């Protein structure tokens, strides 16, 4: 699907199915609403999939890997070689999130959407060898931004065809908290300082450089906050674009997509600005330690389940939510009802 075709396919959730799922939860032999957000998320997934029986057994993490030209400005603690190393670790199944995925039965699909070097990771969706330095001009062209989004859409299509029921978003790209802060600052019309954190361990001096680089990039490029593609192209990254495509593709294909931390949430923000209907297909996993995370989730109207001060990236926060969802689906599908045990059902009291 193209970006335009994807947007046209995104429809509202099935409210009748969601009412049926809520009724199913209420019929289960337990106090009403006693599983809290677990119930809410299973109802959402039922509405997404248009199926009263919730099946999320086959799960995949899509890890978008890309490099960012802005690292030239000294905004990171490590160099771009680390992007390639971690991407290879994704492919070998030995990165942090890969071990988590092995524990919870999630398949990892790394994608090179724009690294500066070729690695063992698939390159069929590669847009370019890294973005340009956004402090000197646009990070990418508008056409490249769309192509990177469509890489994510194509991954969602591929995995849907293979029978996957739930997608999670992850990333790897040295410098991507800088690009994410820039995008969030523009789209939410917030001061750069309030949207920028230390990323992967910057010093105070490094944080100042990072803030100045973002401010310069915004000043040089004048991204239009009313045009998410313009913002993405001028101060974003290929990995951010790729994940935005996964959110949009998942919505078009009626698949729930898990948000990870700060960078993934910025991708969700872009996707929602492009097509607001995609929001209903997103599930917030955790609140990142990055300072802008709360603001982005609030702007999206999303409430995360986990508050654990995580900020590793890769999709680790999203995968941490997986056992919570698996438990919810299992209980929803298998628990006895009040009728089954011949006990009078709880009533909603006013």
Secondary structure as UniProt FT lines:
FT   HELIX           3..9
FT   HELIX           15..27
FT   TURN            32..36
FT   HELIX           37..49
FT   STRAND          59..66
FT   HELIX           69..73
FT   HELIX           81..92
FT   HELIX           96..104
FT   STRAND          106..114
FT   TURN            124..125
FT   TURN            134..136
FT   HELIX           142..161
FT   TURN            162..163
FT   STRAND          166..172
FT   TURN            174..175
FT   HELIX           176..187
FT   TURN            188..189
FT   HELIX           192..195
FT   TURN            199..201
FT   HELIX           204..221
FT   TURN            225..226
FT   HELIX           228..235
FT   HELIX           238..252
FT   TURN            253..254
FT   STRAND          256..259
FT   HELIX           262..274
FT   HELIX           276..281
FT   STRAND          282..284
FT   TURN            291..292
FT   HELIX           293..300
FT   TURN            314..315
FT   HELIX           316..334
FT   TURN            338..342
//
